């Protein structure tokens, strides 16, 4: 007797369990050989595709994975929302020039180089290559992979100027890719002229901006009126679902843009709500991303590569070359540090998400392209994407490691001195200096103490005893009455030419560190004073590098370099050392 007549092993939930389990195992195996887990998830998906599992056989049914589309869209929307949420304008001070020039390079240099190489080199490899597919490749090449990049950064526990630049730029780069693609595809498809193409770009961005902003503002209103703190996380999930769903009718990329705009709006109006949403999903983030990228790997068909291997290799190399030239040029013009200039292009290699959507959009009926153009763009684009998905994460990981930013995402003594809290070319008398640094502190740091009250405390402390410590260093400070605060806050001002003040050794002041210390953090305050004074007085080379820093980014790299690891130490290492000393003392007694 057959007790299970309907046993087919193709239930969607069972399929998802199989894919998730396989993805987790694949990620762990790749982690053992020191490769990013995301690469392992994608590779596992490629293997599962070849196994042709029940319910997921893409050979018999090319649309077999479409039933998992809502899940894929949600994770992609969450990634876009997270990337948008990283664009907190208050924390982007000193990065605007870098990001602006990078986006300009991505809009002009990358598509120009890729389009030219694909057109002229492609005609030599394949006589059917023409200007339309070369132009479409140029637009698609701009797109990055925010989700992959964020995961690699998290896995590498990276922190620094390159990491900061990546997180601020990857979402905006995808917006540039969408804008250029809409412009080129509209221009090629209906031949209505560049003004109509530009109008299409404006319409899509305006609509998705309105949708994303509306979802975010509605959530803020609900939090202020009816939603309790316990449900902030679920409400952020609703924002992602609502933004994607409302924008679904405006094209494949519409959901990504709407979720990105929702994240930007929310983080700049209510920064605390974003943190609540991320904390809510972080507990299951591993499962979400492992399943998402394993499914992504299952969509990559390597059997398409051999017939077009020449064009695939050309597109991959053209994109890598263009990204490198674009990033290097932009960072050179912006005066970025050497590490960022050398490795930013390589770290932008990951390709996915938006690129997949744009490729699929080319192949759709509404795009209006010929079958020949659709076949070439889809086959070459997805084949090159498969290679990028495998090599891109490792390239980003390599760049983060080479710049020394990997394994730096741990609390350090001088963590409060991020790039946005450093200013160069400080000048003026003592009163003007205090005013400028106080303005910077309140512009970049959450403070509940009234600004005028804090400034008055700094003046009073300075009047009682000068905080000029000699060798060009001054550390004005004040104790603040903020019961909920438990961290020292501060900003740093640097003057290359030096400021003439009443110093004990008669030297000009080149660095002014302004500190705001809660009553509960007096011990940490003393540690910071000691560490900063030690760093300045101990090594003349470090002192000169800091005093002559060309930008806030250069000053940040000096303070957070490995050369100062014993001064600007990781707090958990210090705690471990303190614990070992206590144990030794107890054992000896």
RAKA-V47684 format. One record per pair of residues at least 12 apart in sequence whose ideal C-beta (glycine too) atoms are under 10 Angstrom apart, sorted by the first residue. I is the first residue (numbers start at 1). J is the second residue. If there is no record, write none. Layout:
I|J  I|J
This chain:
8|54  8|55  9|53  9|54  9|55  10|53  10|54  10|55  10|56  10|57  10|64  11|54  11|55  12|55  12|56  12|67  12|68  12|71  14|54  14|55  15|53  15|54  15|55  15|56  15|64  15|65  15|67  15|68  15|295  16|56  16|68  16|71  16|287  16|291  16|294  16|295  17|291  18|48  18|51  18|53  18|54  18|55  18|56  18|294  19|41  19|44  19|45  19|48  19|53  19|56  19|65  19|68  19|290  19|291  19|292  19|294  19|295  19|297  19|298  20|41  20|286  20|287  20|288  20|290  20|291  20|292  20|294  20|295  21|44  21|290  21|291  21|294  22|41  22|44  22|45  22|47  22|48  22|51  22|53  22|290  22|291  22|294  23|37  23|38  23|40  23|41  23|42  23|43  23|44  23|45  23|48  23|286  23|287  23|289  23|290  23|291  23|292  23|293  23|294  23|295  23|297  23|298  24|37  24|40  24|41  24|44  24|286  24|287  24|290  24|291  24|294  25|40  25|44  25|290  26|39  26|40  26|41  26|42  26|43  26|44  26|45  26|46  26|47  26|48  26|290  26|293  26|294  26|297  27|39  27|40  27|41  27|42  27|43  27|44  27|155  27|286  27|289  27|290  27|293  27|294  28|40  28|290  29|43  29|44  30|42  30|43  30|44  30|393  30|394  31|155  34|394  34|397  34|401  35|390  35|393  35|394  35|397  36|148  36|151  36|152  36|155  36|156  36|350  36|392  36|393  36|394  36|395  36|396  36|397  36|398  37|151  37|152  37|155  37|286  37|289  37|290  37|293  37|393  38|145  38|147  38|148  38|149  38|150  38|151  38|152  38|155  38|289  38|290  38|292  38|293  38|294  38|296  38|297  38|350  38|352  38|389  38|390  38|392  38|393  38|394  38|396  38|397  39|148  39|152  39|293  39|297  39|389  39|390  39|391  39|392  39|393  39|394  39|397  40|290  40|293  40|294  40|297  40|393  41|148  41|151  41|289  41|290  41|291  41|292  41|293  41|294  41|295  41|296  41|297  41|389  41|393  42|148  42|293  42|294  42|295  42|296  42|297  42|298  42|299  42|300  42|352  42|386  42|389  42|390  42|392  42|393  43|293  43|294  43|297  43|300  43|389  43|390  44|290  44|293  44|294  44|297  44|298  45|65  45|291  45|292  45|293  45|294  45|295  45|296  45|297  45|298  45|299  45|300  45|389  46|294  46|296  46|297  46|298  46|299  46|300  46|301  46|302  46|386  46|389  46|390  47|294  47|297  47|298  48|294  48|295  48|297  48|298  49|64  49|65  49|297  49|298  49|299  49|300  49|301  49|302  49|303  50|298  50|301  50|302  50|303  51|298  52|64  53|298  55|67  56|68  56|295  56|298  58|298  58|299  58|301  59|301  59|303  62|299  62|301  64|298  65|295  65|296  65|298  65|299  68|291  68|292  68|295  68|298  69|295  70|241  70|244  70|245  71|288  71|291  71|292  71|295  72|291  72|292  72|295  72|296  72|299  72|356  73|240  73|241  73|244  73|245  73|248  73|255  73|256  73|259  74|237  74|240  74|241  74|244  74|245  74|255  74|259  74|288  74|292  75|147  75|240  75|281  75|285  75|288  75|289  75|291  75|292  75|293  75|295  75|296  76|146  76|147  76|240  76|244  76|255  76|256  76|259  76|292  76|296  76|352  76|353  76|354  76|356  76|357  77|237  77|239  77|240  77|241  77|242  77|243  77|244  77|245  77|247  77|255  77|256  77|258  77|259  77|260  77|262  77|263  78|147  78|236  78|237  78|239  78|240  78|241  78|244  78|259  78|263  78|277  78|278  78|281  78|285  78|288  78|289  78|292  79|145  79|146  79|147  79|148  79|149  79|150  79|151  79|170  79|171  79|240  79|256  79|259  79|260  79|263  79|288  79|289  79|292  79|352  79|353  80|146  80|147  80|171  80|174  80|175  80|212  80|240  80|243  80|244  80|253  80|255  80|256  80|257  80|258  80|259  80|260  80|261  80|262  80|263  80|353  80|354  81|171  81|212  81|215  81|216  81|236  81|237  81|239  81|240  81|243  81|244  81|256  81|258  81|259  81|260  81|261  81|262  81|263  81|264  81|266  81|267  81|274  81|277  81|278  81|281  82|146  82|147  82|150  82|167  82|171  82|240  82|259  82|260  82|263  82|267  82|274  82|277  82|278  82|281  82|285  83|144  83|146  83|147  83|149  83|150  83|167  83|168  83|169  83|170  83|171  83|172  83|173  83|174  83|175  83|256  83|259  83|260  83|263  83|264  83|353  84|146  84|171  84|172  84|175  84|212  84|216  84|243  84|256  84|257  84|258  84|259  84|260  84|261  84|262  84|263  84|264  84|265  84|266  84|267  84|268  84|274  85|171  85|216  85|236  85|259  85|260  85|262  85|263  85|264  85|265  85|266  85|267  85|268  85|271  85|273  85|274  85|275  85|277  85|278  86|146  86|150  86|164  86|166  86|167  86|168  86|169  86|170  86|171  86|263  86|264  86|267  86|274  87|99  87|167  87|168  87|169  87|171  87|172  87|260  87|263  87|264  87|265  87|267  87|268  88|168  88|263  88|264  88|266  88|267  88|268  88|271  88|274  88|420  89|264  89|267  89|268  89|420  90|267  90|268  90|271  90|420  90|443  90|444  90|445  90|446  91|164  91|168  91|267  91|271  91|418  91|419  91|420  91|421  91|444  91|445  92|164  92|168  92|419  92|420  92|444  93|418  93|419  93|420  93|421  93|422  93|423  93|440  93|443  93|444  93|552  94|161  94|164  94|418  94|419  94|420  94|421  94|422  94|423  94|424  94|444  94|551  94|552  94|553  94|555  94|556  95|161  95|164  95|165  95|167  95|168  95|169  95|334  95|336  95|419  95|420  95|552  95|553  96|168  96|334  97|330  97|333  97|334  97|335  97|336  97|551  98|161  98|164  98|165  98|168  98|169  98|330  98|331  98|333  98|334  98|335  98|336  98|337  98|340  98|344  98|419  98|551  98|553  99|164  99|165  99|168  99|169  99|172  99|173  99|330  99|334  100|169  100|172  100|330  100|334  101|326  101|327  101|329  101|330  101|331  101|332  101|333  101|334  101|335  101|336  102|165  102|168  102|169  102|172  102|173  102|176  102|326  102|327  102|329  102|330  102|331  102|333  102|334  102|336  102|340  102|344  102|348  103|142  103|169  103|172  103|173  103|175  103|176  103|326  103|330  104|176  104|326  104|329  104|330  104|333  105|173  105|176  105|322  105|323  105|325  105|326  105|327  105|328  105|329  105|330  105|331  105|333  105|345  106|141  106|142  106|143  106|144  106|169  106|172  106|173  106|174  106|175  106|176  106|177  106|180  106|322  106|323  106|326  106|327  106|330  106|348  107|142  107|173  107|176  107|177  107|179  107|180  107|326  108|176  108|180  108|326  108|329  109|322  109|323  109|325  109|326  109|327  109|328  109|329  109|330  110|138  110|139  110|141  110|142  110|173  110|176  110|177  110|180  110|318  110|319  110|321  110|322  110|323  110|324  110|325  110|326  110|327  110|345  110|348  111|135  111|137  111|138  111|139  111|140  111|141  111|142  111|176  111|177  111|180  111|181  111|184  111|322  111|326  112|138  112|322  112|325  112|326  113|138  113|141  113|318  113|319  113|321  113|322  113|323  113|324  113|325  113|326  114|134  114|135  114|137  114|138  114|139  114|140  114|141  114|142  114|314  114|315  114|318  114|319  114|320  114|321  114|322  114|323  114|326  115|131  115|133  115|134  115|135  115|136  115|137  115|138  115|139  115|141  115|184  115|318  115|322  116|134  116|138  116|318  116|322  117|134  117|137  117|138  117|141  117|314  117|315  117|317  117|318  117|319  117|321  117|322  118|131  118|133  118|134  118|135  118|136  118|137  118|138  118|141  118|311  118|314  118|315  118|318  118|319  118|380  119|131  119|132  119|133  119|134  119|135  119|137  119|138  120|134  121|134  121|310  121|311  121|314  121|315  121|317  121|318  122|134  122|137  122|310  122|311  122|314  122|315  122|318  122|376  122|380  124|310  124|314  125|308  125|309  125|310  125|311  125|313  125|314  126|308  126|310  126|311  126|314  126|376  126|380  128|311  128|372  128|373  128|375  128|376  129|311  129|314  129|376  129|380  130|370  130|372  130|373  130|376  131|188  132|184  132|185  132|187  132|188  132|189  132|362  132|369  132|370  132|372  132|373  132|376  132|377  133|188  133|311  133|362  133|369  133|370  133|372  133|373  133|374  133|375  133|376  133|377  133|380  133|381  134|315  134|318  134|376  134|377  135|180  135|181  135|183  135|184  135|185  135|187  135|188  136|181  136|184  136|185  136|188  136|358  136|359  136|361  136|362  136|367  136|369  136|373  136|374  136|376  136|377  136|381  137|311  137|314  137|315  137|318  137|319  137|359  137|362  137|376  137|377  137|380  137|381  137|384  138|180  138|181  138|184  138|318  138|319  138|322  139|176  139|177  139|178  139|179  139|180  139|181  139|182  139|183  139|184  139|185  139|355  139|358  139|362  140|177  140|180  140|181  140|184  140|315  140|319  140|351  140|354  140|355  140|356  140|357  140|358  140|359  140|361  140|362  140|377  140|380  140|381  140|384  140|385  141|177  141|180  141|315  141|316  141|318  141|319  141|320  141|322  141|323  141|351  141|355  141|381  141|384  142|173  142|174  142|175  142|176  142|177  142|178  142|179  142|180  142|181  142|319  142|322  142|323  142|326  142|348  142|351  142|354  142|355  142|358  143|170  143|173  143|174  143|175  143|176  143|177  143|178  143|180  143|181  143|253  143|256  143|319  143|350  143|351  143|352  143|353  143|354  143|355  143|356  143|357  143|358  143|359  143|385  144|166  144|169  144|170  144|171  144|172  144|173  144|174  144|176  144|177  144|323  144|347  144|348  144|349  144|350  144|351  144|352  144|353  144|354  144|355  144|388  144|392  144|396  145|170  145|173  145|174  145|296  145|348  145|349  145|350  145|351  145|352  145|353  145|354  145|355  145|356  145|385  145|388  145|389  145|392  145|393  145|396  146|166  146|167  146|169  146|170  146|171  146|172  146|173  146|174  146|256  146|260  146|350  146|352  146|353  146|354  147|170  147|289  147|292  147|293  147|296  147|350  147|352  147|353  148|170  148|289  148|293  148|296  148|349  148|350  148|351  148|352  148|353  148|388  148|389  148|392  148|393  148|396  149|163  149|166  149|167  149|169  149|170  149|171  149|173  149|347  149|348  149|349  149|350  149|352  149|353  149|392  149|393  149|396  150|166  150|167  150|170  150|171  150|289  151|285  151|286  151|289  151|290  151|292  151|293  151|350  151|393  151|396  152|166  152|347  152|350  152|392  152|393  152|394  152|395  152|396  152|397  152|399  152|400  152|406  153|166  153|167  153|170  153|347  153|396  153|397  153|400  153|405  153|406  153|409  154|282  154|285  154|289  154|409  155|393  155|397  155|400  155|406  156|393  156|396  156|397  156|398  156|399  156|400  156|401  156|405  156|406  156|407  156|408  156|409  157|400  157|405  157|406  157|407  157|408  157|409  157|410  158|347  158|396  158|397  158|399  158|400  158|401  158|403  158|404  158|405  158|406  158|407  158|408  158|409  159|400  159|405  159|406  159|407  159|408  159|409  159|410  159|412  159|415  159|418  159|560  160|337  160|339  160|340  160|400  160|403  160|404  160|405  160|406  160|408  160|409  160|419  160|553  160|556  160|557  160|560  160|561  161|336  161|337  161|339  161|340  161|344  161|403  161|405  161|418  161|419  161|551  161|552  161|553  161|554  161|556  161|557  161|560  162|331  162|336  162|337  162|339  162|340  162|341  162|342  162|343  162|344  162|347  162|396  162|399  162|400  162|402  162|403  162|404  162|405  162|553  162|557  163|340  163|347  163|399  163|400  163|403  163|405  163|406  163|408  163|409  164|340  164|405  164|418  164|419  164|420  164|553  164|556  165|327  165|330  165|331  165|334  165|336  165|337  165|340  165|344  165|347  165|348  165|419  165|553  166|340  166|344  166|347  166|348  166|396  166|399  166|400  166|405  169|327  169|330  169|344  169|347  169|348  170|347  170|348  170|350  170|353  171|256  171|257  171|259  171|260  171|261  171|263  171|264  171|354  172|260  172|264  173|323  173|348  173|354  174|253  174|256  174|257  174|260  174|353  174|354  174|355  174|357  174|358  175|205  175|208  175|253  175|256  175|257  175|260  175|261  175|354  177|253  177|353  177|354  177|355  177|357  177|358  178|201  178|204  178|205  178|208  178|251  178|252  178|253  178|254  178|256  178|257  178|260  178|354  178|357  178|358  179|198  179|200  179|201  179|202  179|204  179|205  179|253  179|257  180|201  180|358  181|201  181|251  181|253  181|354  181|355  181|357  181|358  181|359  181|361  181|362  182|197  182|198  182|199  182|200  182|201  182|202  182|203  182|204  182|205  182|251  182|253  182|358  182|361  183|196  183|197  183|198  183|199  183|200  183|201  184|197  185|197  185|200  185|358  185|361  185|362  185|367  185|368  185|369  186|198  186|199  186|200  186|201  186|204  186|368  187|200  188|367  188|368  188|369  188|373  189|362  189|366  189|367  189|368  189|369  190|368  200|251  203|250  204|247  204|250  204|251  204|253  204|254  204|257  205|257  205|261  207|246  207|247  207|249  207|250  207|251  207|254  207|257  207|258  208|243  208|246  208|247  208|250  208|251  208|253  208|254  208|255  208|256  208|257  208|258  208|259  208|260  208|261  208|262  209|257  209|258  209|260  209|261  209|262  209|264  209|265  210|246  210|247  210|258  210|261  211|242  211|243  211|244  211|245  211|246  211|247  211|248  211|250  211|254  211|255  211|257  211|258  211|259  211|261  211|262  212|239  212|242  212|243  212|244  212|246  212|247  212|255  212|257  212|258  212|259  212|260  212|261  212|262  212|263  212|264  212|265  212|266  213|243  213|258  213|261  213|262  213|264  213|265  213|266  213|269  214|242  214|243  214|246  214|258  214|261  214|262  214|265  215|238  215|239  215|240  215|241  215|242  215|243  215|244  215|245  215|246  215|247  215|258  215|259  215|261  215|262  215|265  215|266  216|236  216|239  216|242  216|243  216|259  216|261  216|262  216|263  216|264  216|265  216|266  216|267  216|268  216|269  216|270  216|273  216|274  217|239  217|262  217|265  217|266  217|269  217|270  218|235  218|238  218|239  218|242  218|262  219|232  219|235  219|236  219|238  219|239  219|242  219|262  219|265  219|266  219|269  219|270  219|273  219|277  220|235  220|239  220|265  220|266  220|269  220|270  220|273  222|235  222|238  222|239  223|235  223|270  223|272  223|273  223|276  224|270  227|273  229|272  229|276  230|276  231|276  231|280  232|270  232|272  232|273  232|274  232|275  232|276  232|277  232|279  232|280  233|273  233|276  233|277  233|278  233|279  233|280  233|281  233|282  233|283  234|276  234|277  234|280  235|273  235|276  235|277  235|280  236|262  236|263  236|266  236|273  236|274  236|275  236|276  236|277  236|278  236|279  236|280  236|281  237|277  237|280  237|281  238|277  239|259  239|262  239|263  239|265  239|266  239|273  239|274  239|277  240|255  240|258  240|259  240|262  240|263  240|277  240|281  241|255  241|259  242|258  242|259  242|262  243|255  243|256  243|257  243|258  243|259  243|260  243|261  243|262  243|263  243|265  244|256  244|257  244|258  244|259  244|262  245|258  246|258  246|262  247|259  247|261  247|262  251|357  251|358  251|361  251|364  251|366  252|354  252|356  252|357  252|358  252|359  252|360  252|361  252|362  252|364  253|353  253|354  253|357  253|358  253|361  254|357  255|357  256|353  256|354  256|357  257|354  263|277  271|446  272|446  293|352  293|389  293|393  296|352  296|353  296|356  296|385  296|386  296|389  297|386  297|389  297|390  299|356  299|382  299|385  299|386  299|389  300|352  300|356  300|382  300|383  300|385  300|386  300|387  300|389  300|390  301|379  301|382  301|383  301|386  302|382  302|383  302|386  302|387  303|383  304|378  304|379  304|380  304|382  304|383  304|386  305|379  305|380  305|382  305|383  305|384  305|386  305|387  306|383  307|379  307|380  307|383  308|375  308|376  308|379  308|380  308|383  308|384  309|380  309|383  310|380  311|376  311|379  311|380  311|381  311|383  311|384  312|379  312|380  312|381  312|382  312|383  312|384  312|385  312|386  312|387  313|380  313|383  313|384  313|387  314|380  314|384  315|380  315|381  315|383  315|384  315|385  315|387  315|388  316|349  316|351  316|380  316|383  316|384  316|385  316|387  316|388  316|391  317|384  318|384  319|348  319|349  319|351  319|355  319|384  319|388  320|345  320|346  320|348  320|349  320|388  320|391  320|392  320|395  321|345  322|345  322|348  323|344  323|345  323|346  323|347  323|348  323|349  323|351  323|395  324|342  324|343  324|344  324|345  324|346  324|348  324|349  325|345  326|344  326|345  326|348  327|340  327|341  327|342  327|343  327|344  327|345  327|346  327|347  327|348  328|340  328|341  328|342  328|343  328|344  328|345  329|341  329|345  330|344  330|345  331|343  331|344  331|345  334|551  334|553  335|550  335|551  335|553  335|554  336|550  336|551  336|553  336|554  337|403  337|549  337|550  337|551  337|553  337|554  337|556  337|557  337|558  338|403  338|554  338|557  339|399  339|402  339|403  339|404  339|405  339|553  339|557  340|399  340|403  340|405  340|553  340|557  342|399  342|402  342|403  343|395  343|396  343|398  343|399  343|400  343|401  343|402  343|403  343|405  344|399  344|403  345|395  345|399  346|392  346|395  346|396  346|398  346|399  346|400  346|402  347|392  347|395  347|396  347|397  347|398  347|399  347|400  347|402  347|403  348|392  348|395  348|396  348|399  349|388  349|391  349|392  349|393  349|394  349|395  349|396  349|398  349|399  350|388  350|389  350|391  350|392  350|393  350|394  350|395  350|396  351|381  351|384  351|385  351|386  351|387  351|388  351|389  351|391  351|392  352|385  352|386  352|388  352|389  352|392  352|393  355|381  355|382  355|384  355|385  355|388  355|389  356|381  356|382  356|385  356|389  358|377  358|381  359|374  359|377  359|378  359|379  359|380  359|381  359|382  359|384  359|385  360|378  360|381  360|382  361|377  362|374  362|376  362|377  362|378  362|381  363|375  363|377  363|378  363|379  363|381  363|382  403|557  404|557  404|560  404|561  404|562  405|557  405|560  407|570  408|560  408|562  408|570  410|570  410|571  410|572  410|573  411|487  411|570  411|571  411|572  411|574  411|575  412|531  412|559  412|560  412|564  412|565  412|568  412|569  412|570  412|571  412|572  412|573  412|574  413|488  413|524  413|527  413|528  413|530  413|531  413|532  413|564  413|567  413|568  413|569  413|570  413|571  413|574  414|488  414|490  414|492  414|513  414|527  414|528  414|531  414|532  414|535  414|556  414|559  414|560  414|564  414|567  414|568  414|569  415|487  415|488  415|560  415|568  415|570  415|571  416|444  416|445  416|487  416|488  416|489  416|490  416|491  416|492  416|515  416|516  416|528  417|490  417|491  417|492  417|513  417|528  417|532  417|552  417|555  417|556  417|559  417|560  417|568  418|444  418|445  418|491  418|552  418|556  418|560  419|444  419|551  419|552  419|553  419|554  419|555  419|556  419|557  419|560  420|440  420|443  420|444  420|445  420|491  420|552  420|556  421|437  421|440  421|441  421|443  421|444  421|445  421|489  421|490  421|491  421|492  421|493  421|514  421|552  421|556  422|440  422|444  422|491  422|492  422|493  422|494  422|549  422|551  422|552  422|553  422|554  422|555  422|556  422|559  423|436  423|437  423|439  423|440  423|444  423|491  423|492  423|493  423|494  423|495  423|512  423|551  423|552  423|555  424|492  424|493  424|494  424|495  424|496  424|548  424|549  424|550  424|551  424|552  424|553  424|554  424|555  425|493  425|494  425|495  425|496  425|497  425|551  426|440  426|492  426|493  426|494  426|495  426|496  426|497  426|499  426|509  426|510  426|511  426|512  427|493  427|495  427|496  427|497  427|498  427|499  428|493  428|495  428|499  429|499  429|500  429|501  430|459  430|462  430|466  430|468  430|474  430|476  430|499  430|501  430|502  430|509  430|512  431|455  431|459  431|462  432|499  433|474  433|476  433|493  433|495  433|499  433|501  433|509  433|512  433|514  434|454  434|455  434|458  434|459  434|462  434|476  434|493  434|512  434|514  435|451  435|455  435|458  436|491  436|493  436|512  436|514  437|455  437|458  437|476  437|490  437|491  437|492  437|493  437|512  437|513  437|514  438|451  438|452  438|454  438|455  438|458  438|476  438|478  438|491  438|514  438|516  439|451  439|455  439|491  440|490  440|491  440|492  440|493  440|514  441|454  441|455  441|458  441|489  441|490  441|491  441|514  441|515  441|516  442|454  442|455  442|489  442|491  442|516  443|491  444|489  444|491  445|487  445|489  445|490  445|491  445|516  446|482  446|485  446|489  447|480  447|482  447|485  447|489  447|516  448|480  448|481  448|482  448|483  448|484  448|485  449|478  449|480  449|481  449|482  449|485  449|516  449|518  453|478  453|480  453|481  454|478  454|480  454|481  454|514  454|516  455|478  456|478  457|476  457|477  457|478  457|479  457|480  457|481  457|516  458|476  458|477  458|478  458|514  458|515  458|516  459|476  459|478  460|478  461|476  461|477  461|478  461|479  462|474  462|476  462|477  462|478  466|501  466|502  466|503  466|504  467|512  467|513  467|514  467|515  467|529  468|501  468|502  468|503  468|504  468|505  468|507  468|509  468|512  469|503  469|504  469|505  469|509  469|511  469|513  469|529  469|532  469|533  469|536  469|537  470|503  470|504  470|505  470|506  470|507  470|509  470|533  470|536  470|537  471|503  471|504  471|505  471|507  471|509  471|510  471|511  471|533  471|536  471|537  471|540  471|543  471|547  472|494  472|495  472|498  472|499  472|503  472|505  472|507  472|508  472|509  472|510  472|511  472|512  472|536  472|537  472|543  472|544  472|546  472|547  473|503  473|507  473|509  473|510  473|511  473|512  473|513  473|532  473|533  473|535  473|536  473|537  473|543  473|546  473|547  474|493  474|499  474|501  474|503  474|509  474|510  474|511  474|512  474|513  474|514  475|490  475|492  475|511  475|512  475|513  475|514  475|515  475|525  475|528  475|529  475|532  475|533  475|536  476|490  476|512  476|513  476|514  476|515  477|490  477|513  477|514  477|515  477|516  477|517  477|525  477|528  477|529  478|514  478|515  478|516  478|517  479|515  479|516  479|517  479|518  479|519  479|521  479|522  479|525  480|515  480|516  480|517  480|518  480|519  480|521  481|518  481|519  482|516  482|517  482|518  482|519  482|520  483|518  483|519  483|520  484|518  484|520  485|516  485|517  485|518  485|519  485|520  485|521  486|518  486|519  486|520  486|521  486|524  487|516  487|517  487|518  487|520  487|521  487|524  488|515  488|516  488|517  488|518  488|521  488|522  488|523  488|524  488|525  488|527  488|528  488|529  489|514  489|515  489|516  489|517  489|518  489|521  490|513  490|514  490|515  490|516  490|517  490|525  490|528  490|532  491|512  491|513  491|514  491|515  491|516  492|511  492|512  492|513  492|514  492|515  492|532  492|546  492|549  492|552  492|555  492|556  492|559  493|509  493|510  493|511  493|512  493|513  493|514  493|555  494|510  494|511  494|512  494|513  494|546  494|547  494|548  494|549  494|551  494|552  494|554  494|555  494|558  495|508  495|509  495|510  495|511  495|512  495|547  496|510  496|547  496|548  496|549  496|550  497|510  497|547  498|510  498|511  498|547  499|511  499|512  508|547  509|547  510|536  510|543  510|544  510|546  510|547  510|548  510|549  511|532  511|535  511|536  511|543  511|546  511|547  511|549  511|555  513|528  513|529  513|532  513|533  513|536  515|528  515|529  515|532  517|529  524|571  527|569  527|571  527|574  528|568  530|567  531|559  531|564  531|566  531|567  531|568  531|569  532|559  532|567  532|568  533|567  534|564  534|566  534|567  534|568  535|558  535|559  535|563  535|564  535|566  535|567  535|568  536|567  538|564  538|566  538|567  539|563  539|564  539|567  541|558  541|563  542|558  542|559  542|561  542|563  542|564  542|567  543|558  544|558  545|557  545|558  545|559  545|561  545|563  546|558  546|559  546|564
